[in-house]
Amino acid sequence: MKKSARVLITILMVCLVSTTAAAGSGKISVDQAIEMAIENNWKQDELRDIQIEEYRINYEEAVRKVPTTSMNTYSGSYNRFVTPIVTEKVYELAKKQKEDANRQLKLNVYKQALGLILSYENLANQEELLKIDQQKLERAYSNYIAGRITLDTYTSQQVTVENRKDTIADLKYDLEKKNMDFKLLLNIPMSEEDLVIEKVELKYDSPDTIDLEKVIQEALENDSTIYSRAMDVKIQEKVMELTEKFYDDDMAVYWQNTYNYKNALYNDDLAKINLEYNIRVAYNNLKSKYNKIKLAEKNLELREKTMNETYQMYKTQLTTWDSYISTVINYNSARYSLLSNQINYMIAKADFDYLIGR
């Protein structure tokens, strides 16, 4: 019996990360997956470039017409002073939105890749637990035949095995869908073999290394939505200047343009507040997830110590196989929990970096 226990612990203590390699032969790193997604989604970039070229021409044409445009009417003054700003905004915003779209694609690939890794690890963990459940079932059967346990106790262990199999089936179904989602994101045929993510470096520096006020300021200066709102203010300021020149305050158009100007100011302030709020929330989320990593590390250390001590007791027959194997289960659960917390932090950090424009 002790020999089988040693074999079991050897199986369970294999590094979880290495188990993902057994899931398929189409191995790829996260960086390679990102490159593949960018290369395979070239059509979207091409469409954006076509639009950007159109907006560039519109902007340059609006600027070119300025010297010859009349200033004697509202419409003429609008074309001379406002249209160049409007077309500049459309042109520059399109370029920024192209960058945002590419950053979003990279972020989505990164997050889905890490999610796949965690799903494979969860499946591997559950399959190892099934092996333990099946060993427990064999022991329960022997004890039942020997009259040491009741039929209900034996049947309960059978149910445990079947429930574990059902859990594994659900995980495999979920993993199949995630693999299809990943292929869809990378724009590769669904018929291709599933990709296995490898060479993942687990990074989780303390959030305390982040200069929060500095990154908020940088985000406010570079965010595309903030740029758009600021340009709206600039446009409406110029419109308001022309309105006051050509219209009296007893005309509806005067108050309509006044509303548009005030609304642009409000939306500009609101966009800044929302961005800062989202960054601060994301930062606090990082701190929370980092603390969970530290707790998971301590828990793993404790579980490993308990498992090793219990194993020594089991070898000298001071404790039962069931007691020992419970510590093995707890240890592997702690290993998976640490990995899960590490990956969740990395995903949260990627979301944070996207928010601040990195």
Secondary structure by P-SEA (a helix, b strand, c coil): caaaaaaaaaaaaccccccccccccccccaaaaaaaaaaaaaaaaaaaaaaaaaaaaaaaaaaaaccccccccaaaaaaaccaaaaaaaaaaaaaaaaaaaaaaaaaaaaaaaaaaaaaaaaaaaaaaaaaaaaaaaaaaaaaaaaccccaaaaaaaaaaaaaaaaaaaaaaaaaaaaaaaaaaaacccccccbbbbcccccccccccccaaaaaaaaaaaccaaaaaaaaaaaaaaaaaaaaaaccccccaaaaaaaaaaaaaaaaaaaaaaaaaaaaaaaaaaaaaaaaaaaaaaaaaaaaaaaaaaaaaaaaaccccaaaaaaaaaaaaaaaaaaaaaaaaaaaaaaaaaaaacc
